[in-house]
């Protein structure tokens, strides 16, 4: 599928016209682009990273930075009971008709090797996470051992590069990062001595940081990962350019031999002796590509980096690269809410760690009925929205009562006492609030009798501990989001009984895109006849995802981004013939 304008005529440059010469030019500085640069540098190649934005990290810097890599060195050290065959079975069941044996085998086989290589002599370190596969009850699924998190990092070690790291989303006190595991301690610092000590220690460090830095220096998640990459690339003498977008590719004899990058207001011709790697973050911020490629999953919202506008994909198309849109969906999804202010601005609010799938909230669609297991993954909830009428009918809501809101918050609203009341949110139409379920139904435009029935059924199920419709609370992933304090029989089910009642409108948004350029398993970009374009590679969200718009576990974008960057770097170094 071609969605770009007519191809631009490109002309090769003679040797005297090159202003810079490198072995490899990596375009984009998320996990995939920086991995490709680091792997190439480990092979002794001269490497340049070009980033469109003023800061590095793209969407990776905004994320938790997790990766999904079965049978990693970390899992083996922890004696996790798993195998490549077991992971292959899981992916075969998860991906169904979208399973591509060659890509899956390449990924699973090289995943552990890629993690071993990327840690060799670098600061890029991961630790085993406790997250289960998102469908761990599926044949081949595991309750833990495949997801990893970046090791935290002391930002002070970056020196002059401190401000190169893209700003994170989750901060408190104007610039202090907090991880998911710390949230409850910060919300309830007086709950225990341990919580108080933790919060006081972190706030004290933050206060000292602000004497010298514009934000906190204790990095976690995607920020820690990008910081570790920067430190490692500097040690390998990799050149890094920011505010340097790709303008076009240079071809000669059907081979990509270089690129034109705009820097400091002028176009610079860079020779790439061995290859150009596209890793510009996919197209989540490009309305035209979204409309053209999303099919039945039309949407307007994304949490991806603002500069992820499909540059790599569009420029590759200009020289014959093709898009592979044979996917279950063109994106990886999460429900979000939209907070508008009185001046006409708006904020896209992520599906929060506090309210996400917790006992006492349900999701309803236009018929006022539940349509999904609310404790399933964010991706599953959005795909269920599309199956149940979105975007033709956009009446989708999270419903909870005042006790849930007080204890857990909802969307942008933090738990009491951080949010003292709902009036300000009602005034900007962020939520609807009513004393009765019937009145709430009228406000959101759904059947009052059906919503009352839905809530009554849910409350009955919460009391028995059984969800006969969607089996909420039965999987390991569900139970991770449960709350034992609600007591038996099911920590994922809580009643909705205490008015006033709240409805939060939700819409699907992408965390990133799954459709991209067609590549082979070594990252070569393919043309419409399936032939590789010599000298041109793509990885990360610029290449069509191995998972093809399905979401088996935490980290299935960054994990493949790193592993296929490893394979692309091997191909660039001439090592892709070691095995098919």
N, C-alpha and C positions, 0 to 999 in steps of 0.2 A: 504494500500500500504506500503510495506517495502522497504526502499532504503538503509538501513545500511548494514554493513557486518554481518557475522554470530554472534549470541548472545555470549556474554562473560559469562562464568560460574562464578557465584557469590556465595560466601559462607557467611553465617551469622557469626557474631563475638560474642563470649561470653562476658559477662559483663566485664571481666578483660581486654578485648582488646579495649574497647572504650576509646578514648583519650579526647573526649568532649561529653557532654550530654546536649541536649536542647529539649524543647517540639516541636519546629518548626524550620526547616531550610529552608530559602528562598534563592533560587539560582537565582541571577540576581538583578540588582539595578535600573532598569527603574521604571516608575510609577507603573506598575503592581506588581513587586517584593517588592518594598518598601511599597506599600499599603497593600499587604498581611502581611508583617511584622508588620506594624503599627496596623492593625486591630487585629492581633493575640495578640499583646502586650496589646491592650486595653481590651482584655479578660483575662488578667492576666497571659498569657503564657510566658515562657522563650524562646526568639527568637534569632536566628543568621541569619544574611544576609551575603552571600558569593558572591563576585563579581570577575569576571575573570580579569577585567582591573584594572589599577592603580587608576582610578578615578571612581566616582559613576555617575549613570544617564543614561548610554547607549544612545540609540537614543532619549529618552525623553529629555535629556539635550541639544541635538542639535536642538530640535523642538521649536515651539511656545508654546507647553504645553497645548493647548486648549483641552477641553472635551465637548462632546455632551451628555447632560443628560436632557431630557424633564422634565418639572414640578419640577425643582430643588427648594430648599428653596429660592435661590436668585431670581428665576423667580416668585415665589409666592409673595415674598416681594415687587417685582416691579409690581405686579398685571398684569403679562403677561396673555393674554387670550389664554389659552392652556389647554389640558387635556391629560391624559394617553390614552384615546380612540382615540383622534385626532392623537397623535404620533403613535399609533398602526396602524391606517389607513395609515398614511404616509409611514411607514416601509413596510406595506403589498404591497403598490403600488410600492415602490422603489425596494424591493427585489424580487418580483414576485415569480418564482418557487423556489427561494432560501430562502424564508421566512420560518423560523422555529418557530412555535407558542410558544413552550415551552421556548426557549431561549429569544425570544422577550418579552414574558410576564414576565419572571424572571428579565430581564434587566429593563424594564420600571417600574415594581412594586418596585424593590429594589433600583433603581437609586437614588431617593430622600433620602431614608433612608441611603444609603451608604455615600452620601455627608454630611448629618447631623452627622453621626457617625465619619467620618474622621476628621471633624472640632472640635469635642468634646474634649476640653482640649489639642489641638495641635495647631501648627502654619500653618497647611495646609488649606489655604483659597483661595477661588475662587471668582471672580467678574463676573457679567453678561456681556457678550460681545454683540456687535451690529451685528455680522455676521448672515446672513440669512441661512436657509437651502439651500443646494446647488441646490435643485430643488423645490424652495419654491412655484412655481405655481402648483406643483403636489398636488392632493387632500390630505389634511392633513398637507401640508407644512406650515411653518410660516416664516415671514420676519425677526423675531428676537425672542430671548427668550430661545433657547435651547443650544446655545454655551456659554461656560464660559472660562475665562482666569485665570491663576494663578495670585494672587495678587503679585505685585512687592515685592522684599525683599532686605533688607540691608545686603549685604554679610559680613559686619564687625561683625555682630552678630554671625557668625559661629566660630569665634575665630580660634583655631588650625585646625578646619575642613574646612577652607576656600578653600584650594587646593584640597579637596576631590571632589568638584563639577566639572563635566566634562566641558571642554571648549566649549563655544558656537560657532556657525558658523558666525553669523552676528556681527562683531565688526568693529570699526573704531579707528584710531590713535593707532593701535597696541594692543588694549585690552579693549575698551569701548563698552559695549553693547548698541545697539539702537533698539527700538521697531519699528514695522511697522508704527505706528502713528507718529513717530518722523522723518521718513526718509526725507520727503519733507522739514522739517525745517533745517535739516543738509545740504541738497543739495542747499537750497536757504536761507541762514541765513540772508541775507540783504533784503529779500522780505518784512518783516514787523518788527515792534518793538518787537512784541511777539516772533517771530522766533529768533531774535537776543538775546533777554533775555534768552530764553530757551537754546539755544546753548551755550551761555557764562556761564550760570549756570552749565550746564552739564559738559562742558570742565573744568571749574574751579574745580568742585568736582573730576573729573577724575585726574587732575594734582595733587591734594592733595592725592588721593588714591595711586598714583604711588610712593609716598615717602615711603609707607609701604607695598604695595601689588604689585604682579607681573601683575595684571590687575585691571580693574575697579571693584568697589564693589556694583554698582547699578545693581541688578539682575532683569531680566524680563523673561517672557516666561518659557520655560522648565528649564532654570537655576534657576529661582526663585522657581519653584515647587520642584526641587530636593533639593535645600537648605532648604526649609521648611520641607521636609521630614527628612532630616538629623537632624535638630534641634529637631524635634518632637521625632524621634527615640532615640536620646541621652537622652531625658528627661524620656523616658520609659525604659532606661537601656538595649536597644537592642544592642547586639554585632554586629559589622560591620567589616568584613574582606575584604580587597582588595587584588588584585593579588592572588586570591584563586579560581581557576577554579574547576568545578565539574569533577571528574574523572570517578566515577561509583556510582551506587546505590547499597545498601546492602538489600537483601531480606531474609526473613525467613517465612516459611509457607505461601508462596504466598503474603506476605505483605512487603512493603517497611518499613524498620525499621531504616535506616540510610543512610549515604552517605560518600564517600571518596572524600576529597577535598585536592588539592595540595597547600601547603603553605610553603614558605620559603625553597623550594627545597625538601620537603618530603611530603608523603601522610599521611593525618590525618583522622582517622576513627571517624565519628561523629554520635552519636546516636540521632535519631529524634523520641522522644516518641510518638508524635501525627501525624507527617506528614512532608513530603518534598514538597515544592512548587517550580515548575519549571517556571521561568520567564526570560529566557536568551535572549529574543529578536528575536526569529524566526531565519530564515535561509538566509537572503538577501545576506550575504557575502560568502555563500558556493556554489561554482559553480556546484558541483555534485547535490545537492538538487534542485538548481534552474532549472537545465536541466531536472531532473526527475519529478518535480512537476509543472512546469509552463505551460505545454501543448502547446497551440497555442501562448502563450504569452512569447516566449523565449526572453531573454534579458541579458545584461552583466552589466548594470550600476545600482547603488543604492546610496542613500544618507544616508543609515542607518549606525549605528556605526560599525567601522571596526571589532569589536569582536563579531558581531551578526552572528555566523557561524553555527547555528543549534545545538549547544551542547545539550540543553535540549531535543530536539526532538530525536536526534540520541541515546542518552543514555537511554531515555525512551523506545525506540524501542528494545534495547538490553534485556529488561526484559519483552517484550511482548506488550508494548504500540503500538497503531496503529495510522496511519495518516488519517485524514478526509479531502479528497481533492475534496469534492462535492461543488465546489465554482464557481462563475462566472469568477473569475480570481484569480491567486495565490498571487496577490500583490495589494498594493495601490500605485498609479502611479503619476508621474509628469514628464513632458518633461524637459530634461536637454540639455546643450551643453557641448562640450568637448574642453577645451583649452589646447593645447599642447605647450610646450616650446621647445627651440632650442636644449636642452640637452636630449630630449626624454621623459621628465616627462609629466604628464597631470593632469588637475584639472577638476573635474565634477562640472559644474556651474548650480545651481538651476534656475528654472523658477522664475525670479525676481519679486518683488513687483512693481517695477516701470514700466516695460514693459508688465507685465502679463495682457493680455486681454484688453489693453488700445486702444483707438481709433487711427487707423493709422497703425495697423499691421494685417496681415493675415497669416494663416497657409495653406500651400499647400502640396500636396502629389506628387507621381511620375507622375501623369497625368497633373501636373501643375494647378490643380483645388483645390479650397477650399474643405475641407472634414469635417469641424466641426465648431461649434460656438466658436470662439476664446475667447470669454468672459465667457465661461463655466468653470467648475473647471478643474484644472490640471489633475485630474484623468480621466475626460471625454475626454480630448484631447488625452491622451495616448491610451485609449480603442479605440477611433476612428482611431488612427494610426494603431493599430493592425487589425481593420476591413478593412482598406484600403491598406493592402499589407505589412506592417512591420511584421517580419524582412526580408522576402524574397526580398523586394525592400526597401532600406533604404533612398530613396530620399525624405525626409521630411524637410521642411524649414519654418522658420518665414521670411516673406518678409516685409520690411518697406522702407521708404525713408529717406533722410538726415535730414529732419525737425523732423521726429519722433526720430531719433537717437540723435539729438541735445537736444531735449526737455526731452526725457524719458530714453535714453540709450537703450541698447539691450544686454541681457545676461550679460557677464562680463564687458561690456562697460558702464560706468556711463554717465549721461548727461553732456553736455558741461557746464563749462570748465574743469570738472574733467577728461573727455576724450577729448583731443584736436584734435585727428585725428585717422584714421583707419589703417594707413600703418602697424603699428606693428602687428595688428591683422590679416591683410591680409597676412603678411609674414609667419605667423605660420599656415595659412590656417584655422583660426577660422571662418572667414566670407569670402563671395565673394561680391565684389563691382563692379558695372558697371554704366556707364552713362545712359544706356537705359535698359528698361525691356527686350528687345530682347537679348541684349548682356548678361544680367544677366542670362537669361534662358540658353543660350549656356554654360556659365560657370558652371552651376549646373546640366547640362545634362537633361533638360526637354524641351518640345516643346515651342519654342518662340511664335508661334501664340496663343497657348493655355494660356500661362502665360500672354500675352498682353490682351487677352480676359478676363481672370480672374480679372486682375487689373482694366480694364475698367469697368467691371460689378460692382466690389466692389466700385469704385469711384462713379458710378451712384447711387448705393444704399446709399452711405454715404450722397449724396446730397438730396435724398428723405427722408432719415431717416428710410427706411424699408429694412430689409434683408429677402427677400422671401425664401431664401434657408435654413437658420438656425435660423431665428428670433433673431438675436443678439441684445441685448439691451432691451429685453422685460421682463426679469425676475428680481426679486429683487437682486439676486446674480450678474447678469450681470451689473445692474445699480451701484452696489457698486464699480465696476471697471471702471465706466464711468468717463468722464471728462466734467463737465458742461461748461468749457471754450471753448469747440469746438462749443458751441451754439446749438440751435435747428436744426433739429428735433430729433436727437438721439445722446446722449453723448457717446455712445459706438462705433460709426462709424466715421472714419476720412479718408480723401482721402490719396492716395499714388501718389504724382504728382511731387515732387521736387527731381531731381537727385542730386548726384548719389544715386543709389538704392542698398539696402543691403539684402543679404540672409544669414541667420544663420542656419546651419544644427542642427536638433534636434533629440534626441533619447529618448525612454521611459526609465525611471528609477523608481525603487521602493523607496517609503518612508518607507516601511515596508512590511512584508509578511502577507497574509490573511489565507493561509493554515498552519495548525499545527496539533497538537495531537488531536485526538478525545476525547472529554470530555462530561460529563453530565452537567446539569445546575449548579451543585455545584462545578464544577472544578475537579471532580475525573477523572483521566486519565483512558481511556477504553482500553481493549484488543480487539483482532480481533473478538471475539464473542460478543462484546458489554458489557462485564462485567467490573465493575470497579476494578482497581488495588488498593487494600487497602493501604492507607498510602501515595499515590502519587497523587499530584494535579498539574494542569497547568493553567496559566492565562496569559494575555497579548498575545504577538504574538507567544508564544509557543503553544497556543491552537488555533484551527480554529476559525476564527472571526465570531461573531454574524452577521456581515454585509456580509460575504462570498464574499469578493472581489468587493463589490459595495460601493459607497461613498455618503451617504445621506447628510452629513454636516460636518462642521469643528469639529474635535475632536473625530471622531468615532473609533479611535484606543485607545487613552488613556482613554476615558470615559468608554468603556466596560472593559478595563484593570483594572480600579479601582473597578467597580461594581462587576465583577466576582471574583476579589480578595476578596472583602467583603463577597461574598457568600462562597468562599473556606474557608475563616477564620471561618465563622459560622459553616461549616461542620466539620472543624478540632476541633472546640470547642464543637462539639456534638449538635449543634443547627439547623442542616439541616432537622430535622423532625418537625420543627415548622409549616411548610407548604410545600407542594410538589412543 
